Amino acid sequence: MELRDIDYFLAVAAERSMRAAALRLGLTQPALTKAIRRLEDEVGAVLLDRDARGVALTVYGRSFLRHARSLQAGMTEASSEIRALAQGTAGLVRLGAGPRWQQWLLPEAIRRFRRDHPDVQLVIVGGTDDVLKEQLTAGEIDFIIASIPEGTEFPALEGKGLLADEYRVVGDRDHPLRRKPQPTLADLFDYPWILPNPKTYLMARFEAILRAHGLSPPRPIVETDLPTMRFALMRGSTFLSVHIMGQLRAFRESHILPIEVAAARWHRSSGLIQRRGVEPNPAAVALMRIVETLAAEERTAEEGEMLTTAA
């Protein structure tokens, strides 16, 4: 099986058109068709359905697509690592982290990592968990620190939980709902909302909770994935939002606090995520071990605080 045939297949899968894929690849359409048929002969299955409107992946094609992306990502990582070594650097680590990790654990992890690996180049990517997982799946980064995928989410990824993220509805410390003895989910709809992208895990879970109680999701007045923007707009206002509590602590946000609505409260494991079956380069493994150590220190500190509070 030739790697270029896999690249051709990925281009056709992305374009959903033999003609468009051929133009993108700089091939003639007959040459591309011949390459795809050669690939189908080698895997022993029809990967594409062709009609007048273009092409669509068969059930075999969808399965092959997942493995093809993983193979391409592995080759991209190998080329990147070899280029870094050839340029005289000791390696390259590309990682992604959400806002909570950027503010809190990651800076200390990098400080410790630099002591033993001063020549390793670090490329750090930010964004929402879902976007980072898509980039990791595509091989654009080596690993991420984010919420662990659940169920059939991102099947090409595997994670190791390090901490438990707590999700809560939050608002200004002087929000009117704090004067209500036991606010309910329905009470939340009396106020305006600032929410992240509706396609994120956070919103999918929040909407599932609301629908389970016979409620439709609120229509946000402002939609943004920027946590600092949400915090700024909530201060001194009646806006509500949904956040990871660790993110509030990471930003040392004292004006925005959780609203005590038990039904709108849940937990999810968070930690290190990498591509299934892909071994990160040695430098990436070293940084991952430091992240694990720091997370263990954080768990110990949290347990100590709980014991002190209980006493």
C-alpha positions as CSV (number, residue, x, y, z in Angstrom):
1,M,0.0,0.0,0.0
2,E,1.5,3.3,-1.1
3,L,1.3,6.3,1.3
4,R,0.5,8.6,-1.6
5,D,-2.6,6.6,-2.3
6,I,-3.7,7.1,1.3
7,D,-3.1,10.9,0.8
8,Y,-5.2,10.7,-2.4
9,F,-8.0,9.0,-0.5
10,L,-8.0,11.6,2.3
11,A,-8.2,14.4,-0.3
12,V,-11.2,12.7,-2.0
13,A,-12.9,12.2,1.4
14,A,-12.4,15.8,2.3
15,E,-13.6,17.2,-1.0
16,R,-16.4,14.7,-1.6
17,S,-15.5,15.1,-5.3
18,M,-13.0,13.3,-7.6
19,R,-12.7,16.4,-9.7
20,A,-12.1,18.8,-6.8
21,A,-9.6,16.4,-5.2
22,A,-7.8,16.0,-8.5
23,L,-7.4,19.8,-8.8
24,R,-6.2,20.1,-5.3
25,L,-3.6,17.3,-5.8
26,G,-2.5,18.5,-9.2
27,L,-3.5,15.2,-10.8
28,T,-5.7,14.2,-13.7
29,Q,-9.0,12.8,-12.7
30,P,-8.3,9.4,-14.5
31,A,-5.0,9.1,-12.6
32,L,-6.8,9.8,-9.3
33,T,-9.5,7.3,-10.1
34,K,-6.9,4.7,-10.9
35,A,-5.1,5.3,-7.5
36,I,-8.4,5.0,-5.6
37,R,-9.3,1.7,-7.3
38,R,-5.8,0.4,-6.6
39,L,-6.3,1.2,-2.9
40,E,-9.7,-0.4,-2.9
41,D,-8.2,-3.6,-4.5
42,E,-5.6,-3.7,-1.8
43,V,-8.0,-3.3,1.1
44,G,-10.5,-5.6,-0.5
45,A,-13.5,-3.3,-0.2
46,V,-15.3,-0.5,-2.0
47,L,-14.4,2.7,-0.1
48,L,-16.4,5.3,-2.2
49,D,-19.8,5.4,-3.7
50,R,-19.8,7.5,-6.9
51,D,-22.7,9.3,-8.5
52,A,-23.5,12.4,-10.6
53,R,-23.2,14.6,-7.5
54,G,-19.8,13.4,-6.4
55,V,-18.6,10.7,-4.0
56,A,-19.6,9.5,-0.6
57,L,-17.8,7.2,1.9
58,T,-19.2,3.7,2.2
59,V,-19.3,2.0,5.6
60,Y,-15.9,0.5,4.7
61,G,-14.7,4.0,3.6
62,R,-15.6,5.5,7.0
63,S,-13.7,2.8,8.8
64,F,-10.7,3.2,6.6
65,L,-10.8,7.0,7.0
66,R,-10.2,6.8,10.7
67,H,-7.1,4.6,10.2
68,A,-5.9,6.6,7.3
69,R,-6.0,9.8,9.4
70,S,-4.1,8.1,12.2
71,L,-1.4,6.9,9.8
72,Q,-1.0,10.3,8.2
73,A,-0.8,11.9,11.7
74,G,1.9,9.4,12.6
75,M,3.9,10.2,9.5
76,T,3.5,13.9,10.1
77,E,4.8,13.5,13.7
78,A,7.8,11.4,12.5
79,S,8.8,13.9,9.9
80,S,8.5,16.8,12.4
81,E,10.6,15.0,15.0
82,I,13.3,14.1,12.4
83,R,13.4,17.7,11.1
84,A,13.9,19.0,14.7
85,L,16.7,16.6,15.3
86,A,18.4,17.5,12.0
87,Q,18.2,21.2,12.9
88,G,20.2,20.6,16.1
89,T,17.4,21.0,18.5
90,A,16.8,18.2,21.1
91,G,13.2,17.8,20.0
92,L,9.9,19.4,19.5
93,V,6.8,19.0,21.7
94,R,3.4,20.4,20.5
95,L,0.7,20.4,23.1
96,G,-2.7,21.8,23.6
97,A,-4.3,23.0,26.8
98,G,-7.6,24.7,27.8
99,P,-7.8,28.0,29.7
100,R,-7.8,26.3,33.2
101,W,-4.5,24.4,32.5
102,Q,-2.9,27.4,30.8
103,Q,-3.3,29.6,33.8
104,W,-2.6,27.1,36.5
105,L,-0.6,23.9,36.0
106,L,1.1,24.3,32.6
107,P,3.4,27.3,33.5
108,E,4.9,25.3,36.4
109,A,5.2,22.2,34.3
110,I,7.1,24.1,31.7
111,R,9.4,25.6,34.3
112,R,10.3,22.2,35.7
113,F,10.6,20.7,32.2
114,R,13.1,23.4,31.0
115,R,15.5,22.6,33.9
116,D,16.2,19.1,32.3
117,H,15.3,19.8,28.7
118,P,16.5,23.4,27.9
119,D,16.9,22.8,24.2
120,V,13.5,21.3,23.5
121,Q,11.2,23.6,21.6
122,L,7.6,23.8,22.9
123,V,4.6,24.8,20.8
124,I,1.5,25.4,22.9
125,V,-1.9,25.7,21.4
126,G,-5.0,27.0,23.2
127,G,-8.7,26.6,22.6
128,T,-11.8,24.8,23.7
129,D,-11.5,21.1,24.6
130,D,-13.4,19.9,21.5
131,V,-11.3,22.0,19.1
132,L,-8.1,20.7,20.7
133,K,-9.3,17.1,20.4
134,E,-9.9,17.6,16.7
135,Q,-6.4,19.0,16.3
136,L,-5.0,16.1,18.2
137,T,-6.9,13.6,16.1
138,A,-5.5,15.2,13.0
139,G,-1.9,14.9,14.3
140,E,-1.4,18.6,14.6
141,I,-0.3,18.3,18.2
142,D,1.3,15.6,20.3
143,F,-1.0,15.5,23.4
144,I,-3.5,17.7,25.2
145,I,-4.5,18.4,28.7
146,A,-8.3,18.6,28.7
147,S,-11.5,16.7,29.7
148,I,-11.3,13.0,29.0
149,P,-13.5,11.8,26.1
150,E,-16.6,9.9,27.1
151,G,-18.3,7.0,25.4
152,T,-17.8,7.2,21.6
153,E,-16.4,10.7,21.6
154,F,-13.2,10.9,19.6
155,P,-12.6,7.1,19.2
156,A,-9.1,7.7,18.0
157,L,-8.0,9.2,21.3
158,E,-7.3,7.8,24.8
159,G,-7.0,9.6,28.0
160,K,-5.6,9.3,31.6
161,G,-7.7,11.1,34.2
162,L,-5.7,13.2,36.6
163,L,-8.3,15.5,38.2
164,A,-12.1,15.8,38.5
165,D,-13.6,18.9,36.9
166,E,-16.7,20.3,38.5
167,Y,-19.2,22.1,36.3
168,R,-21.6,24.7,37.8
169,V,-23.9,27.6,36.8
170,V,-22.1,30.8,37.9
171,G,-22.9,34.5,38.2
172,D,-21.8,37.7,39.9
173,R,-21.2,37.4,43.7
174,D,-24.1,39.9,44.2
175,H,-26.5,38.1,41.7
176,P,-30.2,38.3,42.8
177,L,-30.5,34.5,42.8
178,R,-28.2,34.4,45.8
179,R,-31.1,35.9,47.8
180,K,-33.4,33.1,46.9
181,P,-33.3,30.2,49.4
182,Q,-33.4,27.3,46.9
183,P,-33.2,28.4,43.3
184,T,-34.4,25.9,40.7
185,L,-33.5,25.3,37.1
186,A,-36.6,27.2,36.0
187,D,-35.4,30.3,38.0
188,L,-32.3,30.5,35.9
189,F,-34.4,31.4,32.9
190,D,-35.4,34.8,34.4
191,Y,-31.9,36.1,33.6
192,P,-29.7,36.7,30.5
193,W,-27.0,34.2,29.5
194,I,-23.5,34.2,28.2
195,L,-22.7,30.8,26.8
196,P,-19.9,29.0,24.8
197,N,-20.3,27.5,21.4
198,P,-23.3,25.2,21.3
199,K,-21.2,22.4,19.8
200,T,-19.0,22.0,22.8
201,Y,-19.2,19.2,25.3
202,L,-20.1,21.6,28.1
203,M,-23.2,22.9,26.3
204,A,-24.2,19.4,25.1
205,R,-24.2,18.2,28.7
206,F,-25.9,21.3,30.1
207,E,-28.7,21.0,27.5
208,A,-29.1,17.3,28.3
209,I,-29.7,18.2,32.0
210,L,-32.3,20.9,31.1
211,R,-34.2,18.6,28.7
212,A,-34.3,15.9,31.3
213,H,-36.2,18.4,33.4
214,G,-38.5,19.4,30.6
215,L,-36.7,22.6,29.8
216,S,-35.3,23.9,26.5
217,P,-31.8,25.5,26.5
218,P,-31.6,29.2,27.1
219,R,-30.9,31.5,24.2
220,P,-27.6,33.3,24.9
221,I,-27.5,37.1,24.7
222,V,-23.7,36.7,24.1
223,E,-22.0,33.6,22.7
224,T,-18.2,33.4,23.3
225,D,-15.6,30.8,24.1
226,L,-13.4,33.4,25.7
227,P,-13.6,32.9,29.5
228,T,-12.1,36.3,30.4
229,M,-14.8,37.9,28.3
230,R,-17.5,36.0,30.1
231,F,-16.1,36.9,33.5
232,A,-15.9,40.6,32.6
233,L,-19.5,40.7,31.4
234,M,-20.8,38.9,34.4
235,R,-19.2,41.2,36.9
236,G,-21.8,43.6,38.4
237,S,-24.6,42.2,36.1
238,T,-27.3,39.6,36.1
239,F,-25.7,37.5,33.4
240,L,-25.4,33.7,34.1
241,S,-23.0,31.2,32.5
242,V,-21.8,27.6,32.9
243,H,-18.1,27.0,33.9
244,I,-15.6,24.6,35.2
245,M,-14.9,25.6,38.8
246,G,-11.2,24.9,38.3
247,Q,-11.2,27.6,35.6
248,L,-12.4,30.1,38.1
249,R,-9.7,29.2,40.6
250,A,-7.0,29.2,37.8
251,F,-8.0,32.8,36.9
252,R,-8.3,33.8,40.6
253,E,-11.8,35.1,39.8
254,S,-13.3,36.2,43.1
255,H,-16.3,38.2,41.7
256,I,-17.8,35.2,39.9
257,L,-19.2,32.4,42.1
258,P,-21.4,29.3,41.6
259,I,-25.2,29.5,41.9
260,E,-26.4,26.8,44.3
261,V,-28.7,24.8,41.9
262,A,-28.0,21.2,42.6
263,A,-29.6,19.9,39.4
264,A,-27.2,21.9,37.3
265,R,-24.0,20.4,38.8
266,W,-21.9,17.6,37.4
267,H,-18.3,16.2,37.3
268,R,-16.0,15.0,34.6
269,S,-12.5,13.5,34.6
270,S,-9.8,15.7,33.2
271,G,-6.2,14.9,32.3
272,L,-3.7,13.8,29.6
273,I,-5.1,12.8,26.2
274,Q,-3.1,11.3,23.2
275,R,-3.8,9.5,20.0
276,R,-4.6,5.8,20.5
277,G,-1.7,3.5,19.6
278,V,0.7,6.4,18.9
279,E,3.8,6.7,21.0
280,P,4.7,10.3,21.7
281,N,8.4,11.4,21.3
282,P,10.6,11.1,24.4
283,A,10.5,14.8,25.2
284,A,6.7,14.8,25.1
285,V,6.6,11.8,27.4
286,A,8.9,13.7,29.9
287,L,6.6,16.7,29.9
288,M,3.5,14.4,30.4
289,R,5.2,12.8,33.5
290,I,5.7,16.3,35.0
291,V,2.1,17.2,34.4
292,E,1.1,13.9,36.2
293,T,3.3,14.8,39.1
294,L,1.9,18.3,39.5
295,A,-1.7,17.0,39.2
296,A,-0.9,14.5,42.0
297,E,0.4,17.4,44.2
298,E,-2.8,19.3,43.5
299,R,-4.9,16.3,44.5
300,T,-2.9,16.0,47.8
301,A,-3.4,19.7,48.5
302,E,-7.1,19.5,47.8
303,E,-7.5,16.5,50.1
304,G,-5.6,18.4,52.8
305,E,-7.9,21.4,52.5
306,M,-11.0,19.1,52.8
307,L,-9.6,17.5,56.0
308,T,-8.9,20.9,57.4
309,T,-12.4,22.2,56.6
310,A,-14.0,19.0,58.1
311,A,-12.0,19.5,61.3
